[in-house]
Amino acid sequence: MKNKIFKIFLWAFLISLVLFFLALIFGLFHQLKITSVQKQFAAGEIFFAIKLTLLTATVSSVIALIFAVPIAYILSRYNFPLKNIVNSILYLPIVISPIALGAMLLIFFNTPAGKFFEAYIFRVVFEVPAIILAQFIVIIGLAISLVKSVFDYINPEYELISRTLGATHSQTFFHILLPTAKKGILSAFLLVWARAVGEFGATVTLAGATTMKTETMPVAIFLSFASCDIYNAIILMLISLFIGIAVLYGIHVYAENRKPQL
C-alpha cells in the first residue's frame, strides 16, 4: 500500500507539470483563435526571422562545438593547476544572465581592442555577426558541459590500449575517442543548437532589434508584442515551439534507440 502511495506521489508531480506546459500551449491556440488580425500577416518578415535564426544558430553551434570538443577533452582527461577556477570561468555563461553577457560584449567592443577589431577586421555590433557571437557566448558553457559528460562516460582504458599499441595521442583522439563519442556529440550539438534558436537576451543587447536585419525569431516575437501585433507574435511562438519539440523529441527517440537491448 505504501509503495502504491509513493508511486502516485511521484506521478502526481510528473502529470501536474506536463499538464501545466500543455495548458500554456493550448492557451496560445485559444488566444490565436480569438485574436483579430490587427496587421496583415507578415509572411516575409516571419520567413526572414526563421531563416536568420536557423542560419545563425547553426553557425554559432558549429563554432561552439569546435571549441567545446578539445576543451571538454582536456577537462575530462587531464588534471592541472587551478582546474576548478578554469571550470568556473568556462561555465559562467550557464549561470550569468544572457542580457549581462550581451552587455559585457557590448562594453568590450567599446574598449580600444574592440574598436580596433571593428575598424580593421569587420563590424560586429548591431550586425548579423553580433547574433552569432551572442548565441556562441550563451551556449559555449552548455556545449562544454555536455561534451565533457560524453567523454567522462567513455572508459579511458580504450585510449591507453591504443597508445600501448603504438598510436599517437592525436591518432587515438581522432580514430578511437571521437568515433566512440560521435553520437553523444551529435546529441550535444542538437541541444545547444536548440538553445541558440531560442536565445534573446544577449542577442538584443549586442545586435539590437532591427526589422529585417537582426530580427531572429525571439526578437521578432519581442517586436510583435511591442507593436501590439499579438497574432504574428503567437504564430512565431508556435513555430518556435514546433522546432523545439521536434528537436527534443528526436534526441529522446535517438537516445532510446541507443540503449542496449537486454
ZAZALO-559969 format. One record per residue: residue number from 1; residue in three letters; x, y, z of N, C-alpha, C in turn. Coordinates in Angstrom, 1 decimal, padded with zeros to 4 digits, m for minus. Example, Ala and Ser with C-alpha at 12.3 -4.5 7.8 and 13.67 -1.06 7.14 Angstrom:
! residues 2
k r n.x n.y n.z ca.x ca.y ca.z c.x c.y c.z
1 ALA 013.2 m005.7 007.8 012.3 m004.5 007.8 013.2 m003.3 007.8
2 SER 012.8 m002.2 007.1 013.7 m001.1 007.1 012.9 000.0 007.9
//
This chain:
! residues 262
k r n.x n.y n.z ca.x ca.y ca.z c.x c.y c.z
1 MET 000.8 m001.2 000.0 000.0 000.0 000.0 000.9 001.3 000.0
2 LYS 001.9 001.2 000.9 002.8 002.4 000.9 003.5 002.6 m000.4
3 ASN 003.9 001.5 m001.1 004.6 001.6 m002.4 003.7 002.3 m003.4
4 LYS 002.4 001.9 m003.3 001.4 002.4 m004.3 001.3 003.9 m004.1
5 ILE 001.2 004.3 m002.8 001.0 005.7 m002.5 002.2 006.5 m003.0
6 PHE 003.4 005.9 m002.8 004.6 006.6 m003.2 004.7 006.8 m004.7
7 LYS 004.3 005.8 m005.4 004.2 005.9 m006.9 003.2 007.0 m007.3
8 ILE 002.1 007.0 m006.7 001.1 008.0 m007.0 001.6 009.4 m006.8
9 PHE 002.4 009.5 m005.6 003.0 010.8 m005.3 004.0 011.2 m006.4
10 LEU 004.8 010.3 m006.9 005.8 010.6 m007.9 005.1 011.0 m009.2
11 TRP 004.1 010.2 m009.6 003.4 010.5 m010.8 002.6 011.8 m010.8
12 ALA 002.2 012.2 m009.6 001.4 013.5 m009.5 002.3 014.6 m009.9
13 PHE 003.6 014.6 m009.5 004.5 015.7 m009.9 004.7 015.7 m011.4
14 LEU 004.9 014.6 m012.0 005.1 014.5 m013.4 003.9 015.0 m014.2
15 ILE 002.7 014.4 m013.8 001.5 014.8 m014.6 001.1 016.3 m014.4
16 SER 001.3 016.8 m013.2 000.9 018.2 m013.0 001.8 019.1 m013.8
17 LEU 003.1 018.8 m013.9 004.0 019.7 m014.7 003.7 019.6 m016.2
18 VAL 003.5 018.4 m016.6 003.1 018.2 m018.1 001.8 018.9 m018.4
19 LEU 000.8 018.8 m017.5 m000.4 019.5 m017.8 m000.3 021.0 m017.8
20 PHE 000.6 021.5 m016.9 000.9 022.9 m016.9 001.4 023.4 m018.2
21 PHE 002.4 022.7 m018.7 003.0 023.1 m020.0 002.0 023.0 m021.2
22 LEU 001.2 021.9 m021.1 000.1 021.7 m022.2 m000.9 022.9 m022.1
23 ALA m001.2 023.3 m020.9 m002.1 024.4 m020.7 m001.6 025.7 m021.3
24 LEU m000.3 025.9 m021.2 000.4 027.1 m021.8 000.3 027.0 m023.3
25 ILE 000.5 025.8 m023.9 000.5 025.7 m025.3 m001.0 025.8 m025.8
26 PHE m001.9 025.2 m025.2 m003.3 025.4 m025.6 m003.8 026.8 m025.5
27 GLY m003.2 027.5 m024.5 m003.5 028.9 m024.3 m003.2 029.7 m025.5
28 LEU m002.1 029.4 m026.1 m001.6 030.1 m027.4 m002.7 029.9 m028.5
29 PHE m003.1 028.6 m028.7 m004.1 028.3 m029.7 m005.4 029.0 m029.4
30 HIS m005.8 029.1 m028.2 m007.0 029.8 m027.8 m006.9 031.2 m028.1
31 GLN m005.8 031.9 m027.7 m005.6 033.3 m028.0 m005.5 033.6 m029.5
32 LEU m004.9 032.6 m030.2 m004.8 032.8 m031.7 m006.2 032.8 m032.3
33 LYS m007.1 032.0 m031.8 m008.5 031.8 m032.3 m009.3 033.1 m032.1
34 ILE m009.1 033.7 m030.9 m009.9 034.9 m030.6 m009.3 036.2 m030.9
35 THR m008.0 036.2 m031.3 m007.3 037.4 m031.6 m007.6 037.8 m033.1
36 SER m008.0 039.0 m033.3 m008.2 039.5 m034.7 m006.9 039.9 m035.2
37 VAL m006.8 039.8 m036.5 m005.5 040.1 m037.2 m005.4 041.7 m037.3
38 GLN m004.6 042.3 m036.4 m004.5 043.7 m036.4 m003.7 044.3 m037.5
39 LYS m002.7 043.4 m038.0 m001.9 043.8 m039.2 m002.0 042.7 m040.2
40 GLN m001.6 043.0 m041.4 m001.5 042.0 m042.4 m000.5 040.9 m042.0
41 PHE m000.8 039.7 m042.3 000.1 038.6 m041.9 001.5 038.8 m042.6
42 ALA 002.5 039.0 m041.7 003.8 039.4 m042.2 004.6 038.2 m042.6
43 ALA 004.2 037.6 m043.7 004.9 036.3 m044.1 006.4 036.6 m044.4
44 GLY 006.7 037.7 m045.1 008.1 037.9 m045.5 008.9 038.2 m044.3
45 GLU 008.4 038.9 m043.3 009.2 039.2 m042.1 009.4 037.9 m041.3
46 ILE 008.3 037.1 m041.2 008.4 035.8 m040.4 009.4 034.9 m041.1
47 PHE 009.4 034.7 m042.4 010.3 033.8 m043.1 011.7 034.3 m043.0
48 PHE 011.9 035.6 m043.0 013.2 036.2 m042.8 013.8 035.8 m041.4
49 ALA 012.9 036.0 m040.4 013.3 035.7 m039.0 013.6 034.2 m038.8
50 ILE 012.8 033.4 m039.4 013.1 031.9 m039.4 014.4 031.6 m040.0
51 LYS 014.6 032.1 m041.2 015.9 031.8 m042.0 017.1 032.3 m041.2
52 LEU 017.0 033.6 m040.7 018.2 034.1 m040.0 018.4 033.4 m038.7
53 THR 017.4 033.0 m038.0 017.6 032.2 m036.8 018.2 030.9 m037.0
54 LEU 017.7 030.1 m038.0 018.3 028.8 m038.3 019.7 028.9 m038.8
55 LEU 020.0 029.9 m039.6 021.4 030.1 m040.1 022.4 030.5 m039.0
56 THR 022.0 031.5 m038.2 022.9 031.9 m037.1 023.1 030.9 m036.0
57 ALA 022.0 030.2 m035.7 022.1 029.1 m034.7 023.0 028.0 m035.1
58 THR 022.9 027.6 m036.4 023.7 026.6 m036.9 025.2 027.0 m036.9
59 VAL 025.5 028.2 m037.4 026.9 028.6 m037.4 027.4 028.7 m036.0
60 SER 026.7 029.4 m035.1 027.2 029.5 m033.7 027.4 028.2 m033.0
61 SER 026.5 027.2 m033.3 026.6 025.9 m032.7 027.8 025.1 m033.2
62 VAL 028.0 025.2 m034.5 029.2 024.6 m035.1 030.5 025.1 m034.4
63 ILE 030.6 026.5 m034.3 031.7 027.1 m033.7 031.9 026.7 m032.3
64 ALA 030.7 026.6 m031.6 030.8 026.2 m030.1 031.3 024.8 m030.0
65 LEU 030.9 023.9 m030.9 031.3 022.5 m030.8 032.8 022.4 m031.1
66 ILE 033.3 023.2 m032.1 034.7 023.2 m032.4 035.5 023.6 m031.2
67 PHE 035.1 024.5 m030.4 035.8 024.9 m029.2 035.5 023.9 m028.1
68 ALA 034.3 023.4 m028.0 033.9 022.5 m026.9 034.6 021.2 m026.9
69 VAL 034.8 020.6 m028.0 035.4 019.2 m028.1 036.8 019.2 m027.5
70 PRO 037.8 020.0 m028.0 039.1 019.9 m027.3 039.1 020.4 m025.9
71 ILE 038.3 021.4 m025.6 038.3 021.9 m024.2 037.7 020.8 m023.3
72 ALA 036.6 020.2 m023.7 036.0 019.2 m022.9 036.9 018.0 m022.7
73 TYR 037.7 017.7 m023.7 038.7 016.6 m023.6 039.7 016.8 m022.6
74 ILE 040.2 018.1 m022.6 041.2 018.5 m021.6 040.7 018.4 m020.2
75 LEU 039.5 018.9 m020.0 038.8 018.9 m018.7 038.5 017.5 m018.2
76 SER 038.2 016.6 m019.1 037.8 015.2 m018.8 039.0 014.3 m018.5
77 ARG 040.1 014.6 m019.2 041.2 013.6 m019.1 042.5 014.1 m018.4
78 TYR 042.6 015.4 m018.1 043.8 016.0 m017.5 043.5 016.7 m016.2
79 ASN 044.4 016.7 m015.3 044.4 017.5 m014.1 045.5 018.5 m014.2
80 PHE 045.3 019.7 m013.9 046.2 020.8 m014.0 046.0 021.8 m012.9
81 PRO 046.9 022.7 m012.6 046.7 023.7 m011.5 045.5 024.6 m011.9
82 LEU 044.8 025.0 m010.9 043.7 025.9 m011.0 042.6 025.4 m011.9
83 LYS 042.4 024.1 m012.0 041.4 023.5 m012.8 040.0 023.9 m012.4
84 ASN 039.8 023.9 m011.1 038.4 024.3 m010.6 038.1 025.7 m011.0
85 ILE 039.1 026.6 m011.0 038.8 028.0 m011.3 038.6 028.1 m012.8
86 VAL 039.3 027.4 m013.6 039.1 027.3 m015.1 037.7 026.8 m015.4
87 ASN 037.3 025.8 m014.7 036.0 025.2 m014.9 034.9 026.3 m014.6
88 SER 035.1 027.0 m013.5 034.1 028.0 m013.1 034.0 029.1 m014.1
89 ILE 035.1 029.5 m014.7 035.1 030.6 m015.7 034.4 030.1 m017.0
90 LEU 034.7 028.8 m017.4 034.1 028.3 m018.7 032.6 028.1 m018.5
91 TYR 032.2 027.8 m017.3 030.7 027.5 m017.1 030.0 028.8 m016.7
92 LEU 030.6 029.9 m016.7 029.9 031.2 m016.3 028.7 031.5 m017.2
93 PRO 028.8 031.2 m018.5 027.6 031.5 m019.4 026.3 030.8 m019.0
94 ILE 026.5 029.7 m018.2 025.3 028.9 m017.8 024.6 029.6 m016.7
95 VAL 025.3 030.3 m015.9 024.7 030.9 m014.7 024.5 032.4 m014.8
96 ILE 025.2 033.1 m015.7 025.0 034.5 m015.9 023.9 034.8 m016.8
97 SER 023.1 035.9 m016.5 022.0 036.3 m017.4 022.5 036.6 m018.8
98 PRO 021.8 036.1 m019.8 022.1 036.4 m021.2 022.2 037.9 m021.5
99 ILE 021.4 038.7 m020.8 021.5 040.2 m021.0 022.8 040.7 m020.5
100 ALA 023.2 040.2 m019.3 024.5 040.6 m018.8 025.6 040.2 m019.7
101 LEU 025.6 039.0 m020.3 026.6 038.6 m021.2 026.6 039.5 m022.4
102 GLY 025.4 039.8 m022.9 025.4 040.7 m024.1 025.9 042.1 m023.7
103 ALA 025.7 042.6 m022.5 026.2 043.9 m022.1 027.7 043.8 m022.0
104 MET 028.2 042.7 m021.5 029.7 042.6 m021.4 030.3 042.6 m022.8
105 LEU 029.7 042.0 m023.7 030.2 042.0 m025.1 030.2 043.4 m025.7
106 LEU 029.0 044.1 m025.4 028.9 045.4 m025.9 029.9 046.4 m025.3
107 ILE 030.2 046.2 m024.0 031.2 047.1 m023.4 032.6 046.8 m023.9
108 PHE 032.8 045.5 m024.2 034.1 045.1 m024.8 034.4 045.8 m026.1
109 PHE 033.4 045.8 m026.9 033.6 046.5 m028.3 033.6 048.0 m028.2
110 ASN 033.5 048.5 m027.0 033.7 050.0 m026.7 035.1 050.2 m026.2
111 THR 035.9 049.2 m025.9 037.3 049.3 m025.5 038.2 049.5 m026.7
112 PRO 039.4 049.9 m026.5 040.3 050.1 m027.6 040.5 048.8 m028.5
113 ALA 040.6 047.6 m027.8 040.7 046.4 m028.5 039.5 046.1 m029.4
114 GLY 038.3 046.3 m028.8 037.1 046.1 m029.5 036.9 047.1 m030.7
115 LYS 037.3 048.3 m030.5 037.2 049.3 m031.5 038.1 049.0 m032.7
116 PHE 039.3 048.5 m032.3 040.3 048.2 m033.3 039.8 047.0 m034.2
117 PHE 039.2 046.0 m033.5 038.6 044.9 m034.2 037.6 045.3 m035.2
118 GLU 036.7 046.1 m034.8 035.6 046.6 m035.7 036.1 047.5 m036.8
119 ALA 037.2 048.2 m036.5 037.7 049.2 m037.5 038.5 048.5 m038.6
120 TYR 039.2 047.4 m038.2 040.2 046.9 m039.2 039.9 045.4 m039.5
121 ILE 039.0 044.8 m038.9 038.6 043.4 m039.2 037.2 043.3 m039.8
122 PHE 036.2 043.4 m039.0 034.8 043.5 m039.5 033.9 044.0 m038.4
123 ARG 032.8 044.6 m038.8 031.9 045.2 m037.8 031.1 044.0 m037.2
124 VAL 030.8 044.2 m035.9 030.1 043.2 m035.1 028.8 043.8 m034.5
125 VAL 029.0 044.9 m033.8 027.8 045.4 m033.0 026.7 045.9 m034.0
126 PHE 025.5 045.4 m033.7 024.3 045.7 m034.4 024.3 045.2 m035.9
127 GLU 025.1 044.1 m036.0 025.2 043.4 m037.3 024.9 042.0 m037.1
128 VAL 024.8 041.2 m038.2 024.5 039.8 m038.1 025.6 039.0 m037.3
129 PRO 026.9 039.3 m037.5 027.9 038.6 m036.7 027.7 038.8 m035.2
130 ALA 027.0 039.9 m034.8 026.7 040.0 m033.3 025.8 039.0 m032.9
131 ILE 024.8 038.6 m033.7 023.9 037.5 m033.4 024.6 036.2 m033.1
132 ILE 025.5 035.9 m034.0 026.3 034.6 m033.9 027.2 034.7 m032.7
133 LEU 027.8 035.8 m032.4 028.7 035.9 m031.2 027.9 035.8 m029.9
134 ALA 026.7 036.5 m029.9 025.8 036.4 m028.7 025.4 035.0 m028.5
135 GLN 024.9 034.3 m029.5 024.5 032.9 m029.4 025.7 032.0 m028.9
136 PHE 026.8 032.3 m029.5 028.0 031.5 m029.1 028.3 031.6 m027.6
137 ILE 028.4 032.9 m027.2 028.8 033.1 m025.8 027.8 032.5 m024.8
138 VAL 026.5 032.4 m025.2 025.5 031.9 m024.3 025.5 030.4 m024.3
139 ILE 025.8 029.7 m025.4 025.8 028.3 m025.5 027.1 027.6 m025.2
140 ILE 028.2 028.3 m025.2 029.5 027.6 m025.1 029.7 026.8 m023.8
141 GLY 029.2 027.4 m022.7 029.3 026.7 m021.4 028.5 025.4 m021.4
142 LEU 027.3 025.4 m022.0 026.5 024.3 m022.1 027.1 023.2 m023.0
143 ALA 027.7 023.7 m024.1 028.3 022.8 m025.1 029.5 022.0 m024.4
144 ILE 030.3 022.8 m023.6 031.5 022.1 m023.0 031.0 021.1 m021.9
145 SER 030.0 021.5 m021.2 029.4 020.6 m020.1 028.9 019.3 m020.7
146 LEU 028.1 019.4 m021.8 027.6 018.2 m022.4 028.6 017.3 m023.0
147 VAL 029.6 017.9 m023.8 030.6 017.1 m024.4 031.5 016.5 m023.4
148 LYS 031.8 017.2 m022.3 032.6 016.6 m021.2 031.9 015.4 m020.6
149 SER 030.6 015.5 m020.4 029.9 014.3 m019.9 030.0 013.1 m020.8
150 VAL 030.0 013.4 m022.1 030.2 012.3 m023.1 031.6 011.6 m022.9
151 PHE 032.6 012.5 m022.8 034.0 011.9 m022.7 034.1 011.2 m021.3
152 ASP 033.5 011.8 m020.3 033.6 011.1 m018.9 033.0 009.7 m019.0
153 TYR 032.0 009.5 m019.8 031.3 008.3 m019.9 032.1 007.2 m020.6
154 ILE 033.1 007.6 m021.4 033.9 006.7 m022.2 035.1 006.2 m021.3
155 ASN 035.3 004.9 m021.2 036.4 004.4 m020.4 037.8 004.8 m021.0
156 PRO 038.6 005.4 m020.2 040.0 005.8 m020.7 040.9 004.7 m021.1
157 GLU 040.5 003.5 m020.7 041.3 002.3 m021.0 041.4 002.1 m022.5
158 TYR 040.4 002.4 m023.3 040.4 002.3 m024.7 041.6 003.1 m025.3
159 GLU 041.8 004.3 m024.7 042.8 005.2 m025.2 044.2 004.6 m024.8
160 LEU 044.3 004.1 m023.6 045.5 003.5 m023.1 045.9 002.3 m023.9
161 ILE 045.0 001.5 m024.3 045.3 000.3 m025.1 045.8 000.8 m026.5
162 SER 045.1 001.8 m027.0 045.5 002.3 m028.4 046.9 002.9 m028.3
163 ARG 047.3 003.6 m027.3 048.7 004.2 m027.2 049.7 003.1 m026.9
164 THR 049.2 002.0 m026.2 050.1 000.9 m025.9 050.5 000.2 m027.2
165 LEU 049.5 000.2 m028.2 049.8 m000.5 m029.5 050.5 000.4 m030.5
166 GLY 050.9 001.6 m030.0 051.8 002.5 m030.8 051.1 003.7 m031.4
167 ALA 049.8 003.9 m031.2 049.2 005.1 m031.7 049.6 006.3 m031.0
168 THR 049.6 007.4 m031.7 049.9 008.7 m031.0 048.7 009.3 m030.3
169 HIS 048.9 010.3 m029.5 047.7 010.9 m028.9 046.7 011.4 m029.9
170 SER 047.2 012.0 m030.9 046.3 012.6 m031.9 045.5 011.5 m032.7
171 GLN 046.2 010.4 m033.0 045.6 009.2 m033.7 044.5 008.6 m032.8
172 THR 044.9 008.5 m031.5 043.9 007.9 m030.5 042.7 008.8 m030.4
173 PHE 042.9 010.1 m030.4 041.8 011.1 m030.3 040.9 011.0 m031.5
174 PHE 041.5 011.1 m032.7 040.6 011.2 m033.9 040.1 009.8 m034.3
175 HIS 040.8 008.7 m034.1 040.4 007.4 m034.6 039.7 006.5 m033.5
176 ILE 039.9 006.8 m032.3 039.3 006.0 m031.2 038.2 006.8 m030.4
177 LEU 038.6 007.9 m029.9 037.7 008.6 m029.0 036.6 009.3 m029.7
178 LEU 036.9 010.0 m030.8 035.8 010.8 m031.5 034.8 009.8 m032.1
179 PRO 035.2 008.7 m032.8 034.2 007.8 m033.3 033.3 007.2 m032.2
180 THR 033.9 006.9 m031.1 033.1 006.4 m029.9 032.2 007.4 m029.4
181 ALA 032.6 008.7 m029.4 031.8 009.7 m028.8 030.9 010.4 m029.8
182 LYS 030.9 010.1 m031.1 030.2 010.9 m032.1 028.7 011.0 m031.9
183 LYS 028.1 009.9 m031.4 026.6 010.0 m031.2 026.3 010.9 m030.0
184 GLY 027.1 010.9 m029.0 026.8 011.8 m027.9 027.1 013.2 m028.2
185 ILE 028.1 013.4 m029.1 028.5 014.8 m029.5 027.4 015.3 m030.4
186 LEU 026.8 014.5 m031.2 025.7 014.9 m032.1 024.5 015.3 m031.2
187 SER 024.2 014.6 m030.2 023.1 014.9 m029.3 023.4 016.3 m028.6
188 ALA 024.6 016.5 m028.2 025.0 017.7 m027.6 024.9 018.9 m028.6
189 PHE 025.2 018.6 m029.8 025.1 019.7 m030.8 023.6 020.1 m031.0
190 LEU 022.7 019.1 m031.1 021.3 019.4 m031.2 020.8 020.2 m030.1
191 LEU 021.2 019.9 m028.9 020.7 020.6 m027.7 021.2 022.0 m027.7
192 VAL 022.5 022.3 m028.0 023.0 023.6 m028.0 022.4 024.4 m029.1
193 TRP 022.1 023.7 m030.2 021.5 024.4 m031.4 020.1 024.9 m031.0
194 ALA 019.4 024.0 m030.3 018.0 024.4 m029.9 018.1 025.5 m028.9
195 ARG 019.1 025.6 m028.0 019.3 026.7 m027.1 019.6 028.0 m027.9
196 ALA 020.4 027.9 m028.9 020.8 029.0 m029.7 019.6 029.6 m030.5
197 VAL 018.7 028.7 m030.9 017.5 029.1 m031.6 016.6 030.0 m030.7
198 GLY 016.6 029.7 m029.4 015.7 030.5 m028.5 016.4 031.6 m027.8
199 GLU 017.7 031.9 m028.2 018.4 033.0 m027.5 017.9 034.4 m027.8
200 PHE 017.7 035.2 m026.8 017.1 036.5 m027.0 018.0 037.6 m026.3
201 GLY 018.2 037.4 m025.0 018.8 038.5 m024.2 020.1 039.1 m024.7
202 ALA 021.1 038.2 m024.9 022.4 038.7 m025.4 022.3 039.2 m026.8
203 THR 021.4 038.6 m027.6 021.3 039.0 m029.0 020.7 040.4 m029.1
204 VAL 019.6 040.7 m028.4 019.0 042.0 m028.5 019.9 043.1 m027.9
205 THR 020.8 042.7 m026.9 021.7 043.7 m026.3 022.8 044.0 m027.3
206 LEU 023.4 043.0 m027.9 024.6 043.3 m028.8 024.2 043.6 m030.2
207 ALA 023.2 042.9 m030.7 022.8 043.0 m032.2 021.7 044.0 m032.4
208 GLY 020.9 044.4 m031.3 019.8 045.2 m031.5 018.6 044.5 m032.0
209 ALA 017.5 045.2 m032.3 016.3 044.6 m032.7 015.8 045.4 m034.0
210 THR 016.6 045.2 m035.1 016.3 045.9 m036.3 015.5 045.0 m037.2
211 THR 014.3 045.4 m037.7 013.5 044.6 m038.5 014.2 044.3 m039.8
212 MET 014.1 043.0 m040.2 014.7 042.5 m041.5 016.2 042.7 m041.6
213 LYS 016.8 042.8 m040.4 018.3 042.9 m040.4 018.9 042.0 m039.3
214 THR 018.5 042.3 m038.1 019.0 041.4 m036.9 017.8 040.8 m036.2
215 GLU 016.8 040.5 m037.0 015.5 040.0 m036.5 015.4 038.5 m036.5
216 THR 015.9 037.9 m035.4 015.7 036.5 m035.2 014.3 036.2 m034.7
217 MET 013.9 035.0 m034.5 012.5 034.7 m034.1 012.2 035.2 m032.7
218 PRO 013.1 035.1 m031.7 012.8 035.7 m030.4 012.7 037.2 m030.5
219 VAL 013.6 037.8 m031.3 013.5 039.3 m031.5 012.2 039.7 m032.2
220 ALA 011.8 038.9 m033.2 010.5 039.2 m033.9 009.3 039.0 m033.0
221 ILE 009.4 038.1 m032.0 008.3 038.0 m031.1 008.2 039.2 m030.2
222 PHE 009.4 039.7 m029.7 009.5 040.9 m028.9 009.0 042.1 m029.7
223 LEU 009.4 042.2 m030.9 008.9 043.4 m031.7 007.4 043.3 m032.0
224 SER 006.9 042.1 m032.2 005.5 042.0 m032.4 004.7 042.4 m031.2
225 PHE 005.1 042.0 m030.0 004.4 042.4 m028.8 004.6 043.9 m028.5
226 ALA 005.8 044.4 m028.9 006.0 045.8 m028.7 005.0 046.7 m029.5
227 SER 004.7 046.2 m030.7 003.8 046.9 m031.6 002.3 046.4 m031.4
228 CYS 002.0 045.6 m030.4 000.7 045.1 m030.1 000.2 044.2 m031.2
229 ASP 001.1 043.5 m031.9 000.7 042.6 m033.0 000.7 041.2 m032.4
230 ILE m000.3 040.9 m031.7 m000.4 039.6 m030.9 m000.5 038.4 m031.9
231 TYR m001.2 038.6 m033.0 m001.4 037.5 m033.9 m000.1 036.9 m034.4
232 ASN 000.7 037.8 m035.0 002.0 037.4 m035.6 003.0 036.9 m034.5
233 ALA 002.9 037.5 m033.3 003.7 037.0 m032.2 003.4 035.6 m031.8
234 ILE 002.1 035.2 m031.8 001.7 033.9 m031.5 002.1 032.9 m032.6
235 ILE 002.0 033.3 m033.8 002.5 032.5 m034.9 003.9 032.1 m034.7
236 LEU 004.7 033.1 m034.4 006.2 032.9 m034.2 006.4 032.0 m033.0
237 MET 005.7 032.2 m031.9 005.8 031.4 m030.8 005.5 029.9 m031.1
238 LEU 004.5 029.7 m031.9 004.1 028.3 m032.2 005.2 027.7 m033.1
239 ILE 005.7 028.5 m034.0 006.8 027.9 m034.8 008.0 027.6 m034.0
240 SER 008.4 028.4 m033.0 009.5 028.2 m032.1 009.2 026.9 m031.3
241 LEU 007.9 026.8 m030.8 007.6 025.6 m030.1 007.7 024.3 m030.9
242 PHE 007.3 024.4 m032.1 007.4 023.2 m033.0 008.8 022.8 m033.3
243 ILE 009.7 023.8 m033.5 011.1 023.5 m033.7 011.7 022.8 m032.4
244 GLY 011.4 023.4 m031.3 011.9 022.9 m030.0 011.5 021.5 m029.7
245 ILE 010.2 021.3 m029.9 009.6 020.0 m029.6 010.2 018.9 m030.5
246 ALA 010.3 019.3 m031.8 010.8 018.3 m032.8 012.2 017.9 m032.5
247 VAL 013.1 018.9 m032.1 014.5 018.6 m031.8 014.6 017.8 m030.6
248 LEU 013.9 018.1 m029.5 013.9 017.4 m028.3 013.4 016.0 m028.4
249 TYR 012.3 015.9 m029.1 011.7 014.5 m029.4 012.7 013.7 m030.1
250 GLY 013.3 014.2 m031.2 014.3 013.5 m031.9 015.4 013.0 m031.1
251 ILE 015.9 013.9 m030.2 017.0 013.5 m029.3 016.6 012.4 m028.4
252 HIS 015.4 012.4 m027.8 015.0 011.4 m026.9 014.8 010.1 m027.6
253 VAL 014.2 010.1 m028.8 014.0 008.9 m029.6 015.3 008.3 m029.9
254 TYR 016.3 009.1 m030.3 017.6 008.7 m030.7 018.3 008.0 m029.5
255 ALA 018.2 008.7 m028.3 018.8 008.1 m027.1 018.2 006.8 m026.7
256 GLU 016.9 006.7 m026.9 016.2 005.4 m026.5 016.7 004.3 m027.4
257 ASN 016.8 004.6 m028.7 017.3 003.6 m029.7 018.7 003.1 m029.4
258 ARG 019.5 004.0 m028.7 020.9 003.6 m028.5 021.0 002.7 m027.2
259 LYS 020.0 002.6 m026.4 020.1 001.8 m025.2 020.3 000.3 m025.6
260 PRO 021.2 m000.4 m024.9 021.4 m001.8 m025.2 020.1 m002.6 m024.9
261 GLN 019.8 m003.5 m025.8 018.7 m004.4 m025.6 019.1 m005.6 m024.7
262 LEU 018.4 m005.7 m023.5 018.7 m006.8 m022.6 017.9 m008.0 m022.8
//
